[in-house]
Amino acid sequence: MVARLAHGKADLARAVAFRAAAFPRRSGVDEDAHDALSAHVMVEAEGCLLAYFRVMLFGWGAGLAQGYAAQFYDVEPLSGYARPIAEMGRFCVASGGVHPDVLRLAWGAMTRIVDEGQAGLLVGCTSFRGAGWEAHRAGLALLAAEFVGPVDHLPGQKAAEVVELAAAGPVGDRRASLAGLPPLLRTYLGIGGWVSDHAVVDRDLDTLHVFTCVEVDRVPRARAASLRAVAE
């Protein structure tokens, strides 16, 4: 099993087809202008694609306005950030679930890209399956109560259809609420990540997503060491 960068048109075509199956669009078109600006990471075993994500690296905060998330969020509050920012997107795995080692390799590859790019932030849009926010009420309530980011860094509203996290109401069963979060989002939160104070409804992808940010220097030391061991 190996994690590697996509090379050439054939690799990119495989990657786009893989993520299109994971994120089917009503418009039927998954390629976009960000593909040309991204590094595409593929996790494979015996030629079979098991996981994929793409990464854009911006030299400092102002560059984030050219990223994918900026289509949906006003990222101006992060424009003054003085270190590089890595934007991770389209993270997906093969249908039917995958071995934990696949995820370890994917995160190891991400860690290596972040470290080599000297990124201070890892950002992206993390999606819930299904655009109807009521189905995700428990998870959104937990995010509102415990994981909204610092006011001076929070992205503003920009999308046509948004949901305020606070509208989800109080947290009920915390364990059940946590289990209701997407696995990728739980991973981000587990390494100290935070989210926007609102979610964006994406009808084309039939998802609800939140802006997610991890401050690299605040990742717990033991977790950072574990990720870097895989990266090496």
C-alpha positions in Angstrom: 0.0 0.0 0.0 1.4 3.4 -0.9 0.4 7.1 -0.9 1.7 9.0 -3.8 1.0 12.1 -5.9 -0.9 11.8 -9.1 1.2 12.2 -12.3 -0.1 12.9 -15.7 -3.5 12.9 -17.3 -4.3 9.3 -16.7 -3.8 9.5 -13.0 -5.8 12.7 -12.8 -8.7 11.1 -14.8 -8.7 8.2 -12.3 -8.8 10.5 -9.4 -11.6 12.6 -10.8 -13.7 9.6 -11.6 -13.1 8.2 -8.0 -14.1 11.4 -6.3 -17.1 11.9 -8.6 -18.4 8.5 -7.5 -17.9 9.7 -3.8 -19.4 13.2 -4.4 -21.9 12.8 -7.2 -23.0 16.2 -8.5 -26.5 17.0 -9.9 -24.7 19.0 -12.6 -22.7 15.9 -13.5 -19.4 17.9 -13.7 -16.8 17.4 -11.0 -13.6 18.9 -12.6 -13.0 22.6 -11.7 -10.3 25.3 -12.1 -8.8 24.3 -8.7 -7.6 21.0 -10.1 -4.8 22.7 -12.0 -3.6 24.5 -8.8 -3.6 21.3 -6.7 -1.5 18.4 -5.7 -3.6 15.3 -6.0 -2.8 12.5 -3.5 -3.8 8.9 -4.2 -3.6 5.9 -1.8 -3.4 2.7 -3.7 -2.9 -1.1 -3.1 -2.1 -3.3 -6.0 -3.2 -0.7 -8.5 -6.6 -0.2 -6.8 -7.4 3.4 -5.7 -8.6 3.4 -2.0 -8.5 7.0 -1.0 -7.9 10.5 -2.6 -7.6 14.1 -1.7 -6.3 17.3 -3.2 -4.2 20.1 -1.7 -3.6 23.7 -2.6 -0.8 25.6 -0.8 -1.0 29.3 -0.5 2.0 31.4 0.5 0.1 33.5 3.0 -3.5 34.3 4.1 -4.4 36.6 1.2 -4.0 33.7 -1.2 -6.8 31.8 0.4 -9.2 33.9 -1.6 -8.2 31.9 -4.6 -9.1 28.6 -3.0 -12.2 26.4 -3.1 -13.6 27.4 0.3 -13.6 31.0 -0.7 -16.5 30.3 -3.1 -18.7 29.7 -0.1 -17.1 31.6 2.8 -15.8 35.2 3.2 -12.2 34.3 4.2 -11.1 37.9 4.6 -10.6 37.5 8.4 -7.7 35.1 7.5 -6.1 37.3 4.9 -3.5 38.8 7.3 -2.2 35.4 8.3 1.5 35.5 7.7 2.4 31.8 7.1 1.5 29.5 4.3 -2.0 27.9 4.4 -2.8 24.4 3.0 -6.3 23.8 1.8 -7.4 20.2 1.7 -10.4 19.1 -0.3 -12.4 16.2 -1.9 -11.1 13.8 0.8 -12.9 10.5 -0.1 -12.4 6.7 0.4 -13.5 3.7 -1.6 -17.1 2.6 -1.0 -17.7 0.0 1.6 -15.1 1.2 4.0 -11.4 0.8 4.1 -8.7 -0.5 6.3 -7.4 1.9 9.0 -4.0 1.9 7.4 -5.5 3.6 4.3 -6.5 6.6 6.5 -3.1 6.5 8.3 -1.3 6.7 5.0 -3.5 9.5 3.7 -3.0 11.6 6.9 0.7 10.8 6.8 0.9 12.2 3.3 -1.1 15.2 4.3 1.3 15.8 7.2 4.3 15.6 4.9 2.8 18.2 2.5 1.9 20.5 5.4 5.4 20.2 6.9 7.3 20.6 3.6 5.2 23.6 2.8 5.7 25.1 6.3 2.0 25.6 6.5 0.6 27.1 9.7 -3.0 26.3 9.0 -4.8 23.4 7.4 -8.3 24.4 6.1 -11.1 23.1 4.1 -14.8 22.4 3.8 -16.0 19.3 5.6 -19.3 17.8 4.5 -22.3 16.1 6.0 -24.1 13.8 3.6 -27.5 15.4 2.8 -28.3 19.0 2.4 -31.2 19.1 4.9 -29.7 20.5 8.1 -32.4 19.1 10.3 -31.0 15.6 9.8 -27.7 16.9 11.3 -29.2 18.9 14.1 -27.4 16.9 16.9 -24.0 17.3 15.3 -24.5 20.9 14.5 -25.5 21.7 18.1 -22.3 20.1 19.4 -20.2 22.1 17.0 -22.0 25.3 18.1 -21.5 24.5 21.7 -17.8 23.4 21.7 -16.0 23.9 18.4 -16.7 27.3 16.8 -13.4 29.1 16.1 -12.0 32.4 17.4 -14.1 35.4 16.5 -11.2 37.3 14.8 -10.5 34.3 12.4 -14.1 33.2 11.7 -15.0 33.3 8.0 -18.0 35.4 7.2 -21.2 34.4 5.3 -21.0 34.5 1.5 -23.1 31.6 0.2 -26.7 32.0 -0.9 -28.0 29.4 1.5 -26.6 29.1 5.0 -27.6 27.6 8.4 -26.5 29.2 11.7 -25.1 26.5 13.9 -26.8 28.1 16.9 -30.1 27.3 15.2 -29.6 23.6 16.0 -30.4 24.3 19.7 -28.9 22.7 22.8 -26.8 19.6 22.9 -28.6 16.4 23.9 -26.6 13.2 24.2 -23.0 14.3 23.6 -21.7 10.9 22.6 -24.5 10.4 20.1 -23.9 13.9 18.7 -20.2 13.3 18.3 -21.0 10.0 16.5 -23.2 11.9 14.1 -20.3 14.0 12.8 -18.6 13.0 9.6 -15.5 10.9 10.3 -13.2 13.4 8.7 -14.6 16.2 10.8 -14.1 14.1 14.0 -10.5 13.7 13.0 -10.0 17.5 12.5 -11.6 18.2 15.9 -9.5 15.5 17.5 -6.3 17.3 16.5 -7.6 20.7 17.8 -9.5 21.9 14.8 -12.4 24.4 14.9 -15.3 25.3 12.6 -17.2 28.2 11.2 -20.3 29.5 13.1 -22.5 28.6 10.1 -22.9 25.8 7.6 -23.4 26.1 3.8 -26.0 24.2 1.9 -24.7 22.8 -1.3 -27.6 21.5 -3.4 -25.4 20.5 -6.3 -23.5 18.0 -4.1 -26.4 17.4 -1.8 -24.3 18.2 1.2 -24.1 20.5 4.1 -20.6 21.7 4.9 -18.7 23.8 7.5 -15.4 25.7 7.1 -12.8 23.8 9.1 -9.4 25.0 10.3 -6.6 23.3 12.1 -3.8 25.4 13.6 -0.7 23.2 13.0 1.2 24.4 16.0 -1.7 23.5 18.3 -2.0 19.8 17.2 -1.4 17.7 20.4 2.2 16.8 20.6 1.6 13.0 20.7 -0.7 13.1 17.8 1.7 15.3 15.8 4.6 12.8 16.5 2.4 9.9 15.4 1.4 11.6 12.1 5.0 12.6 11.4 6.2 9.0 12.0 3.8 7.8 9.3 4.9 10.7 7.0 8.5 9.6 7.2 
